[in-house]
Every structure is written in structure tokens, then in C-alpha cells.
Amino acid sequence: MPAAEHLKVEQNEGVKLYADHVNPQWVRLLDLLEMNAQYTNCSAERLHTTDGRTILDFLSGYCVYNAGHNHPFIVEALRDELTLNAPSMLQSHVATLAGELAGRLCEKAGGRLSKVYFCSSGSEGVETAIKFSRAFTGRDGLLAARGAFHGLTCGALALMDHRFWSEGFGPLIPGVEFVDFGDLSALERQLATKKFAALILEPMQGEGGILIPEQDYLAKAQALCRKYGTLFVLDEVQTGLHRTGRFLAAHHYDLDPDMVILAKALSGGLVPVGAVLMTDGIYDSVYGSLRRAIVHTSTYSENSLAMRAGLATLEVLENEQLGPRALAMGEAFRERLQDALSEFEMVAQVRGMGFFTGIEFRSPRSLGLRLSFEAFHRVHPAMFGQMLVMRLYRDHNILTQICGNNFMVLKAAPPLNASEESLDHFVQSLAAVMDAVHSSKRFWQDALQLAARAVRI
Ligand SMILES: Cc1ncc(COP(=O)(O)O)c(C=O)c1O
């Protein structure tokens, strides 16, 4: 049997086992969307499948693959680390690699951020920010923005107003209030109550729809936080590590946050790692004495593979100048998208920064199109976007997704080393799909068939 055939049989068995023992609904959803491919190997933005296709990754695992898939430098650094046979998570020694990575992160982040707590996910980082801001301020309240995504553990989930994520999971942590992202008057009204330990914001909302704030919003929000004794905390789990061009999205606005949460791309796409950067004062409010030296910790925190992945990722991002590259190429990419999509009435806006781009759609004005869209939208508000995602994948070999809290926004967030040709292919492909949406009955018939199958499932 040829090697590829052998692999295919094994992978089919793997899919069955996954459906039996992990998440059958996920397998059904991928089948429905005709996206249940098996991948053999991946590099940069290119994903190779067992049936010989090459898919271009414009999702990047929700901003994990800033350095691309399986970057050879990161892979080699991890191999080297493994061959050392060094202690990885002894819990009884000084993890010097953690010191090295923390030093690099603080230097790159700048401002007053001089201490780091390491963890293994973005949600865990958000939990840390919640606990530490309460410890520092002695207040319980937490303020977050509507539409935000902060993770699915109980504390992080409490900072998200979309009920879809929290329904059925019982009471979350109390004391959370929400303001509209961008609304400074509402923010000041809330902060003036002086009950909030922290304002926790994504500087640019990802799942909320790739929302870029007004130029002065974040600086003014930070100033208001200082005025009322609330910590200004930035969740840069998606926007960090040069996704928007600069090392932090905060750097576009000259901010001086009290805490910054990083995760996703710091892993190099290979070993989970999260980091919460903070001021000395916040750190001391938690670990202020020998007795409290390990009051907040986690088994995998500071493990040497994760630290090595983080260090190697920073090296790649810096050596290959992927931030400045994304900043310049992202701008040109959005201009090309804008030009290619301007004739379509359902395209409302193309926006973003660096390689963090959103294409927002709106319901059509012309009658024929509106009737089809509305019928379809009534089945499920995410259906239209999913249909675009499916078409891009099936017909144009592009992997992407709509935003989790804003179904009318499609993301384009490729690895920061994606080629110019891949970016062009995305522009042409989306234009072709939008052309079908606006001119072909076939698109809407397919869409309604998909909706019918989804209802049956
Ligand atoms: C902005 C933001 N914060 C936090 C998280 C949670 O990160 P994780 O899935 O690693 O727990 C996510 C996940 O998508 C995110 O987008």
C-alpha cells in the first residue's frame, strides 16, 4: 500500500475515534461545511492535505501562527531543548529560561511592565489579571467591553456579555459590568463609582468584529482608569506578538498599561504558553512575602519547552522583521481588498491593522437579494458567513472564519510571513465568492440546501 494511502486509513480511524470519544458534534459540523480535510504537513501559511490540496491558512488558529506553521528555527530550538534532558517542570528550582523569556518580553513591551507570570493559555492569563487586580486594589468589581472575547473559564467568561458562551453554566463570578467599546462617557460613569479593580479590554476587538478604536479612545480610557484608581489591563492574546504590526497593539497608541496578557502566538504554534506582564507594584501585592511565594502558580507554568518556544518565536519575529512586514503589507492588502470588493453592495467595510483584517458585510438593499438573504439569515444569523467560509475553503483553498461575536465579519489573519501571492489569491477568491453571492441564484440555492441539512442535523 502506498504510504499516503496507509496514512489515509489511519487518519480515517482517527476521525472515528475522535467522534466516538472527543467531540462528535465538531466532526459533524466540519462534515456539513465540507471542511473535514486531513492534513499531512504544514509550513508558513500552507496546509497540505492527504488528497493533494494546498490550503492557505488565513485564520492562523485564531492568531496562533504569527511565525507561520512549523517554523524551522522554532522546531529546531525545541528539538535541541528536548535533547538536553534538562529538568522541565521540577517545581523546585529556578527556571532560568523563564527568567530569560520574561526579560525579553518586558524589554519588548516597555513602560512599567517589569514582572511576568507564565501560564498555558489566554484564559488562564485573564484569570490571573482578575485575581491580581483585586489583590492590588482591594476592590472586587471588574469592567469589560460588550462584544469582547476573553476565554471560556469561569472568570474570563464572566467578562463576556454574549450569552451564547455562558448559557447553562450556572453563576459566574459576580461584580462584572459592561460598557460599549469606544464609549468614554459610559466608561467614566462606571469608573466614578470606584468599585472596579480593573478595566479589561482587547485594544482591538477580535471576535467582536476586528474593531479598531478611535485613535484617542484607549489613551483616554487609560487616563480615566488612573483618575479613579482602576487598573488598565489589556488582553493582547490575539493582537500581541506583532499581529497588528507593532509588538503590542498598545504600541500604536503610546499606552502605559498596568497589565498585558499574551498567549496564542507566543507558543510558536507548537507549545502552549501564556504570559501576564505587570508592574512591580501589582506583583508585590500578590507575592509580597516568603509565605506567599507560590500563592498563585500552575504546574505547567515556566516549563522549559514552553519557554524555549516563546524565546524562539521572539527571535523569528524579530530576525525576519515580521512586524514591520505585516504593517506595510497589511495596508496594501486592505487597499487591494477594498478595490476588488467596492462594487458589491453587501460589503460594508474592510478594516484592520497589520495582518489583522476584517471584512464586514451588511444586508443587501436590492429586493431580490434581500429576500434571499433574509430567508437565510432567519435560519441562523451565522449561516451567511459560514457559507462564505465554506465556499472559500471548498472552491478556493482558503481557510478562514467569521468572528465569534460578530457573524457578519469575515477574518483575514494569515501568518505574518504569508507570501504576496497568497494575499493576492485571497483578494481574488473573496471577490469571486462575492460575485457569486451578488449574481448567481446557484449560491443561494446551495445556501438553502446547506441550511436544510443543518436543520436536519
Ligand atoms: C482576546 C482573547 N483573549 C483570551 C482568549 C482565550 O485564550 P485561550 O483560548 O488560550 O484560553 C482568546 C481566545 O480566543 C482571545 O481571543
The ligand as an SDF file (V2000), in Angstrom:
LIG
                    3D

 16 16  0  0  0  0  0  0  0  0999 V2000
   -8.6860   38.1180   23.0640 C   0  0  0  0  0  0  0  0  0  0  0  0
   -8.6740   36.7440   23.6640 C   0  0  0  0  0  0  0  0  0  0  0  0
   -8.4540   36.5990   24.9690 N   0  0  0  0  0  0  0  0  0  0  0  0
   -8.4090   35.3870   25.5570 C   0  0  0  0  0  0  0  0  0  0  0  0
   -8.6390   34.2470   24.8260 C   0  0  0  0  0  0  0  0  0  0  0  0
   -8.6100   32.9070   25.4760 C   0  0  0  0  0  0  0  0  0  0  0  0
   -7.4410   32.2400   25.1360 O   0  0  0  0  0  0  0  0  0  0  0  0
   -7.3410   30.6450   25.2820 P   0  0  0  0  0  0  0  0  0  0  0  0
   -8.2320   30.0500   24.2580 O   0  0  0  0  0  0  0  0  0  0  0  0
   -5.8850   30.3540   25.0510 O   0  0  0  0  0  0  0  0  0  0  0  0
   -7.7580   30.3030   26.6640 O   0  0  0  0  0  0  0  0  0  0  0  0
   -8.8990   34.3490   23.4500 C   0  0  0  0  0  0  0  0  0  0  0  0
   -9.1550   33.1420   22.6560 C   0  0  0  0  0  0  0  0  0  0  0  0
   -9.5070   33.1600   21.5080 O   0  0  0  0  0  0  0  0  0  0  0  0
   -8.9170   35.6230   22.8560 C   0  0  0  0  0  0  0  0  0  0  0  0
   -9.1700   35.7870   21.5530 O   0  0  0  0  0  0  0  0  0  0  0  0
  1  2  1  0
  2  3  1  0
  2 15  2  0
  3  4  2  0
  4  5  1  0
  5  6  1  0
  5 12  2  0
  6  7  1  0
  7  8  1  0
  8  9  2  0
  8 10  1  0
  8 11  1  0
 12 13  1  0
 12 15  1  0
 13 14  2  0
 15 16  1  0
M  END
$$$$
